[in-house]
């Protein structure tokens, strides 16, 4: 992160918006000294959330990327995303669902893709899934998913000829401790929009009945390029012959 470049950009955006540092701080919900420090090139000394709020107050968005081994760490997250999609697809296929991954759409100026679209012919159930490797912004997760859900019925009808009788909306996440903790931090908002839990969603997939919306934690395999922690490997000592037994 180039803190000085970030500061200059923020100052330019604020000035174009005709706002003082005090006004911007009030809109972003942060102390004025944070805005001052940010624009002075001190972003590295501030909390990422505060910097993100400052840019959001100006209609911008902070995009922080990490690098590992010379490559964008996003690739590791993409691999986790692919593993979750694969695990979900496997569950659906076992229960006689028709599955279409990465269904793109462009409706009324809104564009995007549905991670996994499922169709259960016996019950005419339509499943719309949003797969995430982690929860970043709650608003950035729920708002796009809501837009996809609004448009998917039309997409399913026009693209595949499906006329759904019931609909399932699912946010699907890897069953990892850090991800669960992130969801629990925002439980009131997330479960307010998507109240059903993993067990109920798995049951619905096996026997769809009525509309459902919820958050599903799926167990996935370990990414192939993630080295296992040697300290987690248990050593098993070979037992010697019991006393009194013949070799």
Backbone torsions as a table, in degrees:
resi	resn	phi	psi	omega
1	UNK	NA	124.5	176.3
2	UNK	-88.3	97.6	-173.6
3	UNK	-63.3	-37.7	-178.7
4	UNK	-69.2	-41.6	177.9
5	UNK	-64.2	-39.2	178.9
6	UNK	-62.2	-41.1	179.4
7	UNK	-65.0	-42.6	179.7
8	UNK	-64.2	-40.2	179.6
9	UNK	-64.1	-42.7	-179.5
10	UNK	-63.7	-42.6	179.7
11	UNK	-61.4	-43.2	-179.9
12	UNK	-62.1	-45.4	180.0
13	UNK	-64.2	-40.3	-180.0
14	UNK	-65.3	-42.8	-179.5
15	UNK	-66.4	-38.3	177.8
16	UNK	-65.6	-30.1	178.3
17	UNK	-80.3	-5.9	178.9
18	UNK	69.2	34.0	-176.9
19	UNK	-114.1	146.4	172.7
20	UNK	-84.5	167.6	177.8
21	UNK	-62.7	-35.8	178.9
22	UNK	-66.0	-43.2	179.7
23	UNK	-65.3	-41.0	179.4
24	UNK	-65.0	-42.0	179.5
25	UNK	-60.6	-41.2	179.7
26	UNK	-64.9	-41.6	-179.7
27	UNK	-68.2	-37.4	-178.3
28	UNK	-81.0	-14.8	-179.1
29	UNK	75.6	33.2	178.3
30	UNK	-127.0	167.6	177.2
31	UNK	-72.8	150.6	-177.6
32	UNK	-61.2	-34.8	-177.5
33	UNK	-62.6	-24.3	177.5
34	UNK	-68.4	-41.7	177.8
35	UNK	-64.8	-42.7	179.3
36	UNK	-60.4	-46.4	-177.5
37	UNK	-67.6	-39.2	178.9
38	UNK	-59.7	-47.6	-176.3
39	UNK	-75.4	-13.1	176.3
40	UNK	-89.7	3.1	177.8
41	UNK	92.5	19.3	-177.4
42	UNK	-106.3	30.5	-177.0
43	UNK	-59.5	-31.1	-177.9
44	UNK	-67.7	-17.4	179.5
45	UNK	-92.0	-3.1	-176.2
46	UNK	-106.4	162.1	175.3
47	UNK	-73.8	139.6	-177.6
48	UNK	-58.2	-38.2	-179.4
49	UNK	-61.7	-38.3	178.9
50	UNK	-67.5	-41.4	178.7
51	UNK	-64.1	-42.0	179.7
52	UNK	-62.4	-39.2	179.7
53	UNK	-66.0	-36.2	178.4
54	UNK	-63.1	-43.6	179.2
55	UNK	-70.9	-37.3	179.2
56	UNK	-62.9	-34.4	179.5
57	UNK	-66.0	-17.9	178.2
58	UNK	-103.7	9.4	-179.0
59	UNK	82.3	12.5	179.9
60	UNK	-102.5	-173.6	-179.9
61	UNK	-148.1	133.8	178.0
62	UNK	-88.8	126.3	180.0
63	UNK	-120.4	102.9	-178.2
64	UNK	-102.3	128.4	-179.6
65	UNK	-120.5	140.8	176.7
66	UNK	-107.8	151.5	179.9
67	UNK	-122.8	143.5	-179.5
68	UNK	-143.0	125.6	178.1
69	UNK	61.2	30.6	177.7
70	UNK	82.9	1.9	-179.2
71	UNK	-127.0	155.2	179.0
72	UNK	-64.2	130.4	-179.9
73	UNK	-64.9	-14.7	177.0
74	UNK	-57.1	-28.2	-178.8
75	UNK	-63.8	-36.4	178.1
76	UNK	-65.9	-41.1	177.9
77	UNK	-66.1	-36.7	178.0
78	UNK	-62.7	-36.2	179.8
79	UNK	-67.3	-40.4	176.8
80	UNK	-62.5	-42.4	178.0
81	UNK	-57.3	-45.7	-179.4
82	UNK	-64.4	-36.6	178.8
83	UNK	-66.3	-39.7	178.3
84	UNK	-65.4	-44.2	178.2
85	UNK	-59.4	-43.8	179.8
86	UNK	-63.3	-41.9	179.5
87	UNK	-65.1	-42.2	179.2
88	UNK	-65.0	-42.2	179.5
89	UNK	-61.1	-40.3	178.9
90	UNK	-61.6	-42.3	179.2
91	UNK	-62.9	-44.9	-177.6
92	UNK	-65.2	-44.1	-178.8
93	UNK	-62.2	-37.5	179.6
94	UNK	-64.4	-22.5	-179.7
95	UNK	-107.5	26.8	171.3
96	UNK	67.0	32.4	174.1
97	UNK	-90.0	146.6	166.8
98	UNK	-88.1	132.9	-171.3
99	UNK	-125.4	134.5	176.8
100	UNK	-129.8	111.0	178.3
101	UNK	-83.9	153.5	173.9
102	UNK	49.6	58.8	177.2
103	UNK	-86.1	111.7	-177.7
104	UNK	-85.0	156.7	178.5
105	UNK	-149.7	156.5	174.0
106	UNK	-147.0	99.3	-174.8
107	UNK	-131.1	123.2	175.5
108	UNK	54.7	38.8	179.1
109	UNK	82.9	-4.6	178.0
110	UNK	-98.3	127.3	-178.3
111	UNK	-124.6	150.4	178.0
112	UNK	172.9	-165.8	177.7
113	UNK	-145.4	147.3	178.1
114	UNK	-96.6	121.9	-174.1
115	UNK	-56.7	-47.2	179.2
116	UNK	-149.2	122.1	178.9
117	UNK	-110.9	123.9	-177.5
118	UNK	-117.7	148.5	-180.0
119	UNK	-134.9	127.8	-179.4
120	UNK	-112.3	95.8	-173.4
121	UNK	-54.6	-42.1	-176.7
122	UNK	-60.1	-33.2	-177.0
123	UNK	-110.2	-3.1	-175.1
124	UNK	54.2	44.4	178.1
125	UNK	-94.7	134.9	178.1
126	UNK	-111.3	128.9	178.9
127	UNK	-114.8	124.2	179.0
128	UNK	-111.2	120.2	-177.1
129	UNK	-120.0	142.0	172.8
130	UNK	-118.0	113.9	-176.7
131	UNK	-99.2	130.0	178.1
132	UNK	-130.4	142.7	174.6
133	UNK	-84.5	-17.3	178.7
134	UNK	-162.7	166.2	175.1
135	UNK	-102.9	115.8	176.0
136	UNK	-95.9	-96.2	176.0
137	UNK	-87.6	129.0	178.5
138	UNK	-64.6	-46.2	178.9
139	UNK	-62.2	-39.0	179.8
140	UNK	-71.0	-13.9	176.2
141	UNK	-93.3	-48.5	-173.5
142	UNK	-75.0	-40.4	-175.4
143	UNK	-63.0	-50.6	178.8
144	UNK	-63.8	-35.0	-179.9
145	UNK	-66.1	-38.9	177.8
146	UNK	-62.2	-40.3	178.5
147	UNK	-63.9	-41.3	179.3
148	UNK	-62.9	-42.0	-178.8
149	UNK	-64.3	-36.4	179.2
150	UNK	-64.5	-33.5	-173.2
151	UNK	-96.5	-17.4	-170.1
152	UNK	-66.6	-36.4	-180.0
153	UNK	-59.5	-43.2	178.1
154	UNK	-65.1	-41.9	179.1
155	UNK	-63.3	-44.8	-179.1
156	UNK	-63.2	-39.1	-179.2
157	UNK	-69.1	-45.8	-175.3
158	UNK	-77.6	-35.3	-175.6
159	UNK	-83.7	-40.4	-173.0
160	UNK	-119.7	-6.6	-179.4
161	UNK	76.5	19.9	-179.0
162	UNK	-85.1	138.2	175.6
163	UNK	-120.7	88.2	-172.9
164	UNK	-69.0	142.2	173.7
165	UNK	-97.5	-30.8	177.8
166	UNK	-138.2	155.6	-174.7
167	UNK	-133.6	136.8	173.7
168	UNK	-116.1	128.5	178.3
169	UNK	-114.6	122.3	-172.5
170	UNK	-134.8	129.1	168.7
171	UNK	-95.5	116.7	-172.6
172	UNK	-110.5	126.4	-174.2
173	UNK	-129.8	155.6	174.8
174	UNK	-69.1	142.2	-179.0
175	UNK	-80.5	77.8	-179.3
176	UNK	-125.8	148.9	-173.8
177	UNK	-60.2	-43.9	-177.6
178	UNK	-65.3	-36.4	179.6
179	UNK	-69.5	-42.5	177.6
180	UNK	-61.0	-41.5	179.2
181	UNK	-63.4	-39.3	179.0
182	UNK	-63.2	-40.4	178.2
183	UNK	-66.1	-41.7	-179.2
184	UNK	-63.8	-32.1	178.4
185	UNK	-63.4	-30.2	-178.0
186	UNK	-116.9	29.8	-172.5
187	UNK	-58.2	-40.6	-176.1
188	UNK	-59.6	-42.7	-178.4
189	UNK	-77.4	-48.4	-175.4
190	UNK	-65.3	-48.7	-179.2
191	UNK	-77.0	-17.0	172.6
192	UNK	-66.6	-36.8	179.2
193	UNK	-87.1	-32.9	-176.0
194	UNK	-131.9	79.8	-167.4
195	UNK	-74.4	-27.8	-174.9
196	UNK	-70.9	147.9	-179.4
197	UNK	-101.8	177.0	-173.5
198	UNK	-54.9	-46.8	-176.6
199	UNK	-62.1	-42.6	180.0
200	UNK	-65.7	-37.1	-179.7
201	UNK	-69.7	-41.3	177.8
202	UNK	-62.7	-40.3	178.2
203	UNK	-64.9	-40.0	179.5
204	UNK	-63.8	-40.7	179.8
205	UNK	-62.5	-36.7	-179.8
206	UNK	-74.4	-33.5	179.1
207	UNK	-145.3	82.2	-177.2
208	UNK	-60.5	130.2	177.3
209	UNK	-154.9	113.4	-179.1
210	UNK	77.5	161.1	178.2
211	UNK	-71.2	150.4	179.7
212	UNK	-149.5	150.9	176.7
213	UNK	-146.5	130.9	-177.8
214	UNK	-170.9	-174.6	-179.0
215	UNK	-115.9	127.6	-174.4
216	UNK	-119.1	120.2	173.9
217	UNK	-93.8	117.6	-177.3
218	UNK	-108.5	136.4	175.2
219	UNK	-78.1	133.0	-179.6
220	UNK	-127.0	165.1	175.9
221	UNK	-78.8	165.4	-179.9
222	UNK	-74.6	134.7	176.7
223	UNK	-55.4	142.8	-174.4
224	UNK	-62.5	-30.7	-174.8
225	UNK	-97.7	13.2	177.3
226	UNK	-96.8	119.4	-177.5
227	UNK	-74.6	132.5	179.8
228	UNK	-72.7	143.6	179.3
229	UNK	-68.4	116.8	-177.1
230	UNK	-57.8	-30.9	-178.1
231	UNK	-69.3	-15.0	180.0
232	UNK	-86.8	-6.3	-178.6
233	UNK	-83.1	123.4	179.5
234	UNK	-87.0	132.8	176.5
235	UNK	-89.8	133.1	-179.8
236	UNK	-110.6	118.8	179.8
237	UNK	-82.0	130.8	178.0
238	UNK	-70.0	129.4	179.8
239	UNK	-73.2	139.7	174.6
240	UNK	-83.2	172.9	178.8
241	UNK	-64.3	141.0	178.5
242	UNK	-66.1	151.8	178.4
243	UNK	-63.7	135.7	179.0
244	UNK	89.3	-8.3	-179.7
245	UNK	-92.2	153.2	178.9
246	UNK	-80.7	140.9	179.3
247	UNK	-67.2	NA	NA
